Protein backbone atom coordinates (compact mmCIF):
# COMPACT_ATOMS: atom_id res chain seq x y z
CA UNK A 1 0.00 0.00 0.00
CA UNK A 2 1.45 3.42 -0.97
CA UNK A 3 2.68 5.49 1.94
CA UNK A 4 1.94 9.22 2.29
CA UNK A 5 2.86 11.96 2.93
CA UNK A 6 6.15 11.79 1.09
CA UNK A 7 9.31 13.83 1.12
CA UNK A 8 11.03 13.82 -2.27
CA UNK A 9 14.60 14.88 -3.01
CA UNK A 10 16.87 15.57 -5.95
CA UNK A 11 20.38 15.90 -4.56
CA UNK A 12 23.27 17.06 -6.73
CA UNK A 13 26.82 18.04 -5.95
CA UNK A 14 25.83 21.71 -5.49
CA UNK A 15 22.16 21.89 -4.51
CA UNK A 16 19.57 19.67 -2.84
CA UNK A 17 15.99 20.13 -4.03
CA UNK A 18 13.15 18.89 -1.86
CA UNK A 19 9.40 18.70 -2.33
CA UNK A 20 6.33 17.28 -0.60
CA UNK A 21 3.54 15.03 -1.83
CA UNK A 22 0.61 14.91 0.58
CA UNK A 23 -1.38 12.04 -0.93
CA UNK A 24 -1.58 9.70 -3.91
CA UNK A 25 -1.92 11.67 -7.15
CA UNK A 26 -1.45 15.00 -5.35
CA UNK A 27 0.83 17.64 -6.92
CA UNK A 28 4.28 18.25 -5.57
CA UNK A 29 4.35 21.26 -3.27
CA UNK A 30 6.64 23.10 -0.83
CA UNK A 31 9.62 22.91 -3.20
CA UNK A 32 12.82 24.28 -1.69
CA UNK A 33 16.41 24.44 -2.99
CA UNK A 34 19.10 24.18 -0.31
CA UNK A 35 22.83 24.62 -1.00
CA UNK A 36 24.60 21.40 -0.04
CA UNK A 37 27.64 23.27 1.25
CA UNK A 38 25.56 24.81 4.06
CA UNK A 39 24.84 21.47 5.72
CA UNK A 40 27.17 18.82 7.15
CA UNK A 41 25.06 15.98 5.74
CA UNK A 42 21.88 14.98 3.98
CA UNK A 43 20.03 14.33 7.24
CA UNK A 44 20.66 17.89 8.41
CA UNK A 45 19.51 19.25 5.03
CA UNK A 46 16.26 17.26 5.21
CA UNK A 47 15.65 18.35 8.80
CA UNK A 48 16.25 21.96 7.77
CA UNK A 49 13.75 21.54 4.91
CA UNK A 50 11.08 20.23 7.30
CA UNK A 51 11.77 23.11 9.70
CA UNK A 52 11.66 25.76 6.94
CA UNK A 53 8.36 24.45 5.56
CA UNK A 54 6.80 23.63 8.91
CA UNK A 55 5.97 20.12 7.76
CA UNK A 56 5.65 17.11 10.03
CA UNK A 57 7.69 13.95 9.56
CA UNK A 58 6.81 12.10 6.34
CA UNK A 59 5.83 8.45 6.21
CA UNK A 60 8.13 7.82 3.26
CA UNK A 61 10.91 9.51 1.32
CA UNK A 62 12.29 9.07 -2.16
CA UNK A 63 15.73 10.55 -2.87
CA UNK A 64 17.56 10.82 -6.16
CA UNK A 65 21.23 11.54 -5.50
CA UNK A 66 24.22 12.17 -7.78
CA UNK A 67 26.05 8.98 -6.94
CA UNK A 68 25.99 5.28 -7.72
CA UNK A 69 23.82 3.31 -5.27
CA UNK A 70 25.54 -0.03 -4.76
CA UNK A 71 24.62 -0.83 -1.16
CA UNK A 72 23.72 0.75 2.16
CA UNK A 73 26.64 3.20 2.28
CA UNK A 74 26.47 6.23 -0.02
CA UNK A 75 29.60 8.35 -0.58
CA UNK A 76 29.01 11.21 -3.00
CA UNK A 77 31.47 11.56 -5.90
CA UNK A 78 31.30 15.36 -6.25
CA UNK A 79 30.50 16.39 -2.67
CA UNK A 80 31.63 15.40 0.82
CA UNK A 81 28.31 13.96 2.04
CA UNK A 82 28.28 10.28 2.98
CA UNK A 83 25.62 8.33 4.85
CA UNK A 84 24.04 4.96 5.59
CA UNK A 85 20.62 4.53 3.99
CA UNK A 86 19.41 2.44 6.94
CA UNK A 87 20.69 4.96 9.48
CA UNK A 88 19.06 7.83 7.58
CA UNK A 89 15.73 5.97 7.56
CA UNK A 90 15.96 5.41 11.31
CA UNK A 91 16.98 8.99 12.07
CA UNK A 92 14.02 10.39 10.11
CA UNK A 93 11.60 7.74 11.47
CA UNK A 94 10.57 6.74 7.95
CA UNK A 95 8.46 3.68 7.21
CA UNK A 96 10.07 3.53 3.77
CA UNK A 97 13.10 5.19 2.18
CA UNK A 98 14.12 4.73 -1.44
CA UNK A 99 17.48 6.11 -2.57
CA UNK A 100 18.38 5.96 -6.26
CA UNK A 101 20.75 7.72 -8.65
CA UNK A 102 19.52 11.22 -9.51
CA UNK A 103 19.55 10.58 -13.26
CA UNK A 104 17.67 7.32 -12.76
CA UNK A 105 15.03 9.44 -11.01
CA UNK A 106 15.05 11.94 -13.87
CA UNK A 107 14.70 9.13 -16.41
CA UNK A 108 11.54 7.91 -14.63
CA UNK A 109 10.00 11.36 -15.16
CA UNK A 110 10.73 11.64 -18.90
CA UNK A 111 7.43 10.14 -20.15
CA UNK A 112 5.54 12.85 -18.25
CA UNK A 113 7.38 15.86 -19.70
CA UNK A 114 5.08 18.19 -21.61
CA UNK A 115 5.94 19.89 -24.89
CA UNK A 116 6.66 23.18 -23.11
CA UNK A 117 9.17 21.45 -20.82
CA UNK A 118 11.55 20.43 -23.60
CA UNK A 119 13.17 22.07 -26.63
CA UNK A 120 13.97 19.89 -29.66
CA UNK A 121 17.42 20.14 -31.21
CA UNK A 122 17.21 18.51 -34.64
CA UNK A 123 16.13 15.05 -35.68
CA UNK A 124 12.71 13.75 -36.59
CA UNK A 125 9.95 12.11 -34.59
CA UNK A 126 10.63 9.67 -31.78
CA UNK A 127 9.54 6.06 -32.21
CA UNK A 128 6.91 4.96 -29.73
CA UNK A 129 8.07 2.58 -27.01
CA UNK A 130 11.68 2.58 -28.21
CA UNK A 131 14.70 3.01 -25.90
CA UNK A 132 15.33 6.53 -24.62
CA UNK A 133 18.71 8.04 -23.67
CA UNK A 134 19.39 10.71 -21.05
CA UNK A 135 22.49 12.68 -20.12
CA UNK A 136 23.17 16.02 -18.53
CA UNK A 137 26.03 18.24 -17.44
CA UNK A 138 25.99 19.97 -14.07
CA UNK A 139 28.34 19.52 -11.14
CA UNK A 140 29.07 16.18 -12.83
CA UNK A 141 27.81 14.37 -15.92
CA UNK A 142 24.75 12.22 -15.33
CA UNK A 143 23.77 9.42 -17.71
CA UNK A 144 20.71 7.18 -17.74
CA UNK A 145 17.88 6.09 -19.99
CA UNK A 146 14.68 4.08 -20.27
CA UNK A 147 14.16 0.64 -21.77
CA UNK A 148 10.67 -0.53 -22.76
CA UNK A 149 9.33 -3.60 -20.95
CA UNK A 150 5.82 -4.47 -22.01
CA UNK A 151 3.62 -1.53 -21.06
CA UNK A 152 6.22 -0.20 -18.62
CA UNK A 153 9.60 1.51 -18.64
CA UNK A 154 12.71 0.24 -16.91
CA UNK A 155 15.20 2.98 -15.90
CA UNK A 156 18.93 2.47 -16.33
CA UNK A 157 21.22 2.97 -13.34
CA UNK A 158 24.76 3.52 -14.59
CA UNK A 159 27.78 5.78 -14.42
CA UNK A 160 28.22 6.64 -18.09
CA UNK A 161 29.63 10.05 -17.23
CA UNK A 162 32.93 8.36 -16.40
CA UNK A 163 33.51 6.77 -19.80
CA UNK A 164 36.74 7.79 -21.52
CA UNK A 165 36.40 10.96 -23.58
CA UNK A 166 37.32 10.62 -27.26
CA UNK A 167 38.85 13.32 -29.48
CA UNK A 168 37.67 13.98 -33.04
CA UNK A 169 40.21 16.66 -34.00
CA UNK A 170 43.92 17.24 -33.45
CA UNK A 171 43.13 20.18 -31.18
CA UNK A 172 40.76 18.09 -29.08
CA UNK A 173 43.41 15.40 -28.80
CA UNK A 174 45.90 17.91 -27.41
CA UNK A 175 43.32 19.31 -24.98
CA UNK A 176 42.42 15.83 -23.73
CA UNK A 177 46.10 15.06 -23.32
CA UNK A 178 46.47 18.06 -21.00
CA UNK A 179 43.42 17.04 -18.98
CA UNK A 180 44.74 13.49 -18.78
CA UNK A 181 48.03 14.81 -17.46
CA UNK A 182 46.13 16.68 -14.76
CA UNK A 183 43.73 13.93 -13.67
CA UNK A 184 45.18 10.66 -14.93
CA UNK A 185 41.94 9.69 -16.68
CA UNK A 186 40.17 12.04 -19.10
CA UNK A 187 36.57 10.98 -18.54
CA UNK A 188 33.62 12.65 -20.23
CA UNK A 189 32.75 14.29 -16.89
CA UNK A 190 36.20 15.91 -16.72
CA UNK A 191 35.08 18.19 -19.57
CA UNK A 192 31.28 18.00 -19.55
CA UNK A 193 30.56 19.57 -16.17
CA UNK A 194 30.94 22.93 -14.47
CA UNK A 195 34.50 22.25 -13.35
CA UNK A 196 35.08 20.54 -16.69
CA UNK A 197 34.32 23.75 -18.58
CA UNK A 198 36.90 25.52 -16.41
CA UNK A 199 39.47 22.79 -17.09
CA UNK A 200 38.67 22.90 -20.80
CA UNK A 201 39.22 26.66 -20.86
CA UNK A 202 42.52 26.32 -19.04
CA UNK A 203 43.71 23.54 -21.34
CA UNK A 204 42.84 25.58 -24.43
CA UNK A 205 44.60 28.63 -22.96
CA UNK A 206 47.73 26.54 -22.37
CA UNK A 207 47.50 25.22 -25.91
CA UNK A 208 47.13 28.62 -27.59
CA UNK A 209 49.10 30.81 -25.21
CA UNK A 210 47.99 33.67 -22.90
CA UNK A 211 47.42 36.14 -25.75
CA UNK A 212 44.56 33.98 -27.10
CA UNK A 213 42.67 34.19 -23.80
CA UNK A 214 42.89 37.79 -22.55
CA UNK A 215 41.88 37.03 -18.99
CA UNK A 216 42.76 33.38 -19.18
CA UNK A 217 45.09 31.93 -16.70
CA UNK A 218 48.12 33.34 -15.04
CA UNK A 219 49.72 32.11 -11.87
CA UNK A 220 48.55 35.28 -10.13
CA UNK A 221 44.94 35.26 -11.31
CA UNK A 222 42.13 33.04 -10.09
CA UNK A 223 40.67 30.83 -12.85
CA UNK A 224 37.47 32.02 -14.43
CA UNK A 225 34.38 30.18 -13.25
CA UNK A 226 32.13 28.24 -15.61
CA UNK A 227 29.51 30.98 -15.32
CA UNK A 228 32.08 33.67 -16.19
CA UNK A 229 33.31 31.70 -19.20
CA UNK A 230 29.79 31.22 -20.56
CA UNK A 231 28.96 34.87 -19.91
CA UNK A 232 32.06 36.03 -21.79
CA UNK A 233 31.09 33.73 -24.65
CA UNK A 234 27.37 34.43 -24.95
CA UNK A 235 27.04 37.98 -23.64
CA UNK A 236 30.41 39.55 -24.44
CA UNK A 237 30.95 37.44 -27.60
CA UNK A 238 34.59 36.87 -26.69
CA UNK A 239 35.98 34.69 -29.54
CA UNK A 240 38.17 32.52 -27.31
CA UNK A 241 35.38 31.82 -24.82
CA UNK A 242 33.01 31.06 -27.70
CA UNK A 243 35.54 28.59 -29.12
CA UNK A 244 35.80 26.95 -25.71
CA UNK A 245 32.01 26.68 -25.40
CA UNK A 246 31.72 25.26 -28.89
CA UNK A 247 34.31 22.58 -28.09
CA UNK A 248 32.24 21.77 -25.00
CA UNK A 249 29.13 21.41 -27.20
CA UNK A 250 31.05 19.28 -29.70
CA UNK A 251 32.26 16.90 -26.99
CA UNK A 252 28.71 16.67 -25.65
CA UNK A 253 27.46 15.82 -29.14
CA UNK A 254 30.01 13.03 -29.46
CA UNK A 255 29.10 11.53 -26.07
CA UNK A 256 25.35 11.86 -26.74
CA UNK A 257 25.73 10.17 -30.12
CA UNK A 258 27.71 7.33 -28.55
CA UNK A 259 24.97 6.87 -25.96
CA UNK A 260 22.22 6.91 -28.60
CA UNK A 261 24.04 4.20 -30.58
CA UNK A 262 24.73 2.10 -27.49
CA UNK A 263 21.10 2.11 -26.35
CA UNK A 264 19.51 2.18 -29.79
CA UNK A 265 17.70 5.28 -28.56
CA UNK A 266 15.15 5.64 -31.34
CA UNK A 267 12.81 7.03 -28.70
CA UNK A 268 14.98 10.12 -28.48
CA UNK A 269 17.78 11.62 -26.42
CA UNK A 270 17.14 14.00 -23.52
CA UNK A 271 19.64 16.50 -22.13
CA UNK A 272 19.16 17.51 -18.52
CA UNK A 273 21.47 19.07 -15.96
CA UNK A 274 21.93 22.71 -15.09
CA UNK A 275 24.39 23.82 -17.77
CA UNK A 276 22.96 23.33 -21.27
CA UNK A 277 19.54 24.94 -20.57
CA UNK A 278 21.42 28.20 -19.90
CA UNK A 279 22.87 28.02 -23.43
CA UNK A 280 19.56 27.80 -25.30
CA UNK A 281 19.40 30.25 -28.17
CA UNK A 282 23.06 29.57 -28.91
CA UNK A 283 23.18 25.82 -28.36
CA UNK A 284 20.85 25.12 -31.28
CA UNK A 285 23.45 26.56 -33.69
CA UNK A 286 26.50 25.09 -31.95
CA UNK A 287 28.48 22.09 -33.16
CA UNK A 288 26.43 19.77 -30.95
CA UNK A 289 24.04 18.37 -33.53
CA UNK A 290 26.68 17.94 -36.24
CA UNK A 291 28.89 16.04 -33.82
CA UNK A 292 25.93 14.00 -32.56
CA UNK A 293 25.39 12.68 -36.09
CA UNK A 294 29.08 12.38 -37.08
CA UNK A 295 29.28 8.60 -36.77
CA UNK A 296 30.29 7.56 -40.28
CA UNK A 297 28.02 4.85 -41.67
CA UNK A 298 25.47 5.48 -38.92
CA UNK A 299 25.05 9.21 -39.57
CA UNK A 300 21.69 8.64 -41.24
CA UNK A 301 20.53 6.45 -38.34
CA UNK A 302 21.34 9.24 -35.90
CA UNK A 303 19.96 12.05 -38.06
CA UNK A 304 16.45 10.72 -37.46
CA UNK A 305 16.78 10.67 -33.66
CA UNK A 306 15.37 13.75 -31.90
CA UNK A 307 17.30 15.41 -29.09
CA UNK A 308 15.45 17.45 -26.47
CA UNK A 309 16.87 19.85 -23.89
CA UNK A 310 14.82 19.65 -20.71
CA UNK A 311 13.62 23.08 -19.64
CA UNK A 312 11.42 22.71 -16.58
CA UNK A 313 10.74 25.19 -13.79
CA UNK A 314 11.02 22.50 -11.12
CA UNK A 315 13.21 19.40 -11.17
CA UNK A 316 11.37 16.55 -12.92
CA UNK A 317 13.58 14.17 -10.94
CA UNK A 318 11.35 14.88 -7.93
CA UNK A 319 8.46 13.27 -9.82
CA UNK A 320 10.76 10.40 -10.72
CA UNK A 321 11.57 9.93 -7.02
CA UNK A 322 7.92 9.40 -6.13
CA UNK A 323 7.59 6.92 -8.99
CA UNK A 324 10.56 5.03 -7.60
CA UNK A 325 8.73 4.79 -4.28
CA UNK A 326 5.73 3.23 -6.06
CA UNK A 327 7.99 0.50 -7.45
CA UNK A 328 8.25 -2.15 -4.78
C-alpha positions in Angstrom: 0.0 0.0 0.0 1.5 3.4 -1.0 2.7 5.5 1.9 1.9 9.2 2.3 2.9 12.0 2.9 6.2 11.8 1.1 9.3 13.8 1.1 11.0 13.8 -2.3 14.6 14.9 -3.0 16.9 15.6 -6.0 20.4 15.9 -4.6 23.3 17.1 -6.7 26.8 18.0 -6.0 25.8 21.7 -5.5 22.2 21.9 -4.5 19.6 19.7 -2.8 16.0 20.1 -4.0 13.2 18.9 -1.9 9.4 18.7 -2.3 6.3 17.3 -0.6 3.5 15.0 -1.8 0.6 14.9 0.6 -1.4 12.0 -0.9 -1.6 9.7 -3.9 -1.9 11.7 -7.2 -1.4 15.0 -5.4 0.8 17.6 -6.9 4.3 18.2 -5.6 4.4 21.3 -3.3 6.6 23.1 -0.8 9.6 22.9 -3.2 12.8 24.3 -1.7 16.4 24.4 -3.0 19.1 24.2 -0.3 22.8 24.6 -1.0 24.6 21.4 0.0 27.6 23.3 1.3 25.6 24.8 4.1 24.8 21.5 5.7 27.2 18.8 7.2 25.1 16.0 5.7 21.9 15.0 4.0 20.0 14.3 7.2 20.7 17.9 8.4 19.5 19.3 5.0 16.3 17.3 5.2 15.7 18.3 8.8 16.3 22.0 7.8 13.7 21.5 4.9 11.1 20.2 7.3 11.8 23.1 9.7 11.7 25.8 6.9 8.4 24.5 5.6 6.8 23.6 8.9 6.0 20.1 7.8 5.6 17.1 10.0 7.7 13.9 9.6 6.8 12.1 6.3 5.8 8.4 6.2 8.1 7.8 3.3 10.9 9.5 1.3 12.3 9.1 -2.2 15.7 10.5 -2.9 17.6 10.8 -6.2 21.2 11.5 -5.5 24.2 12.2 -7.8 26.0 9.0 -6.9 26.0 5.3 -7.7 23.8 3.3 -5.3 25.5 0.0 -4.8 24.6 -0.8 -1.2 23.7 0.8 2.2 26.6 3.2 2.3 26.5 6.2 0.0 29.6 8.4 -0.6 29.0 11.2 -3.0 31.5 11.6 -5.9 31.3 15.4 -6.3 30.5 16.4 -2.7 31.6 15.4 0.8 28.3 14.0 2.0 28.3 10.3 3.0 25.6 8.3 4.8 24.0 5.0 5.6 20.6 4.5 4.0 19.4 2.4 6.9 20.7 5.0 9.5 19.1 7.8 7.6 15.7 6.0 7.6 16.0 5.4 11.3 17.0 9.0 12.1 14.0 10.4 10.1 11.6 7.7 11.5 10.6 6.7 8.0 8.5 3.7 7.2 10.1 3.5 3.8 13.1 5.2 2.2 14.1 4.7 -1.4 17.5 6.1 -2.6 18.4 6.0 -6.3 20.8 7.7 -8.7 19.5 11.2 -9.5 19.6 10.6 -13.3 17.7 7.3 -12.8 15.0 9.4 -11.0 15.1 11.9 -13.9 14.7 9.1 -16.4 11.5 7.9 -14.6 10.0 11.4 -15.2 10.7 11.6 -18.9 7.4 10.1 -20.2 5.5 12.9 -18.3 7.4 15.9 -19.7 5.1 18.2 -21.6 5.9 19.9 -24.9 6.7 23.2 -23.1 9.2 21.5 -20.8 11.6 20.4 -23.6 13.2 22.1 -26.6 14.0 19.9 -29.7 17.4 20.1 -31.2 17.2 18.5 -34.6 16.1 15.0 -35.7 12.7 13.8 -36.6 9.9 12.1 -34.6 10.6 9.7 -31.8 9.5 6.1 -32.2 6.9 5.0 -29.7 8.1 2.6 -27.0 11.7 2.6 -28.2 14.7 3.0 -25.9 15.3 6.5 -24.6 18.7 8.0 -23.7 19.4 10.7 -21.0 22.5 12.7 -20.1 23.2 16.0 -18.5 26.0 18.2 -17.4 26.0 20.0 -14.1 28.3 19.5 -11.1 29.1 16.2 -12.8 27.8 14.4 -15.9 24.7 12.2 -15.3 23.8 9.4 -17.7 20.7 7.2 -17.7 17.9 6.1 -20.0 14.7 4.1 -20.3 14.2 0.6 -21.8 10.7 -0.5 -22.8 9.3 -3.6 -20.9 5.8 -4.5 -22.0 3.6 -1.5 -21.1 6.2 -0.2 -18.6 9.6 1.5 -18.6 12.7 0.2 -16.9 15.2 3.0 -15.9 18.9 2.5 -16.3 21.2 3.0 -13.3 24.8 3.5 -14.6 27.8 5.8 -14.4 28.2 6.6 -18.1 29.6 10.1 -17.2 32.9 8.4 -16.4 33.5 6.8 -19.8 36.7 7.8 -21.5 36.4 11.0 -23.6 37.3 10.6 -27.3 38.9 13.3 -29.5 37.7 14.0 -33.0 40.2 16.7 -34.0 43.9 17.2 -33.4 43.1 20.2 -31.2 40.8 18.1 -29.1 43.4 15.4 -28.8 45.9 17.9 -27.4 43.3 19.3 -25.0 42.4 15.8 -23.7 46.1 15.1 -23.3 46.5 18.1 -21.0 43.4 17.0 -19.0 44.7 13.5 -18.8 48.0 14.8 -17.5 46.1 16.7 -14.8 43.7 13.9 -13.7 45.2 10.7 -14.9 41.9 9.7 -16.7 40.2 12.0 -19.1 36.6 11.0 -18.5 33.6 12.7 -20.2 32.8 14.3 -16.9 36.2 15.9 -16.7 35.1 18.2 -19.6 31.3 18.0 -19.6 30.6 19.6 -16.2 30.9 22.9 -14.5 34.5 22.3 -13.4 35.1 20.5 -16.7 34.3 23.8 -18.6 36.9 25.5 -16.4 39.5 22.8 -17.1 38.7 22.9 -20.8 39.2 26.7 -20.9 42.5 26.3 -19.0 43.7 23.5 -21.3 42.8 25.6 -24.4 44.6 28.6 -23.0 47.7 26.5 -22.4 47.5 25.2 -25.9 47.1 28.6 -27.6 49.1 30.8 -25.2 48.0 33.7 -22.9 47.4 36.1 -25.7 44.6 34.0 -27.1 42.7 34.2 -23.8 42.9 37.8 -22.6 41.9 37.0 -19.0 42.8 33.4 -19.2 45.1 31.9 -16.7 48.1 33.3 -15.0 49.7 32.1 -11.9 48.6 35.3 -10.1 44.9 35.3 -11.3 42.1 33.0 -10.1 40.7 30.8 -12.9 37.5 32.0 -14.4 34.4 30.2 -13.2 32.1 28.2 -15.6 29.5 31.0 -15.3 32.1 33.7 -16.2 33.3 31.7 -19.2 29.8 31.2 -20.6 29.0 34.9 -19.9 32.1 36.0 -21.8 31.1 33.7 -24.6 27.4 34.4 -24.9 27.0 38.0 -23.6 30.4 39.6 -24.4 31.0 37.4 -27.6 34.6 36.9 -26.7 36.0 34.7 -29.5 38.2 32.5 -27.3 35.4 31.8 -24.8 33.0 31.1 -27.7 35.5 28.6 -29.1 35.8 27.0 -25.7 32.0 26.7 -25.4 31.7 25.3 -28.9 34.3 22.6 -28.1 32.2 21.8 -25.0 29.1 21.4 -27.2 31.0 19.3 -29.7 32.3 16.9 -27.0 28.7 16.7 -25.7 27.5 15.8 -29.1 30.0 13.0 -29.5 29.1 11.5 -26.1 25.4 11.9 -26.7 25.7 10.2 -30.1 27.7 7.3 -28.6 25.0 6.9 -26.0 22.2 6.9 -28.6 24.0 4.2 -30.6 24.7 2.1 -27.5 21.1 2.1 -26.3 19.5 2.2 -29.8 17.7 5.3 -28.6 15.1 5.6 -31.3 12.8 7.0 -28.7 15.0 10.1 -28.5 17.8 11.6 -26.4 17.1 14.0 -23.5 19.6 16.5 -22.1 19.2 17.5 -18.5 21.5 19.1 -16.0 21.9 22.7 -15.1 24.4 23.8 -17.8 23.0 23.3 -21.3 19.5 24.9 -20.6 21.4 28.2 -19.9 22.9 28.0 -23.4 19.6 27.8 -25.3 19.4 30.2 -28.2 23.1 29.6 -28.9 23.2 25.8 -28.4 20.9 25.1 -31.3 23.4 26.6 -33.7 26.5 25.1 -32.0 28.5 22.1 -33.2 26.4 19.8 -31.0 24.0 18.4 -33.5 26.7 17.9 -36.2 28.9 16.0 -33.8 25.9 14.0 -32.6 25.4 12.7 -36.1 29.1 12.4 -37.1 29.3 8.6 -36.8 30.3 7.6 -40.3 28.0 4.8 -41.7 25.5 5.5 -38.9 25.1 9.2 -39.6 21.7 8.6 -41.2 20.5 6.5 -38.3 21.3 9.2 -35.9 20.0 12.1 -38.1 16.5 10.7 -37.5 16.8 10.7 -33.7 15.4 13.8 -31.9 17.3 15.4 -29.1 15.5 17.4 -26.5 16.9 19.8 -23.9 14.8 19.7 -20.7 13.6 23.1 -19.6 11.4 22.7 -16.6 10.7 25.2 -13.8 11.0 22.5 -11.1 13.2 19.4 -11.2 11.4 16.6 -12.9 13.6 14.2 -10.9 11.4 14.9 -7.9 8.5 13.3 -9.8 10.8 10.4 -10.7 11.6 9.9 -7.0 7.9 9.4 -6.1 7.6 6.9 -9.0 10.6 5.0 -7.6 8.7 4.8 -4.3 5.7 3.2 -6.1 8.0 0.5 -7.4 8.2 -2.2 -4.8 
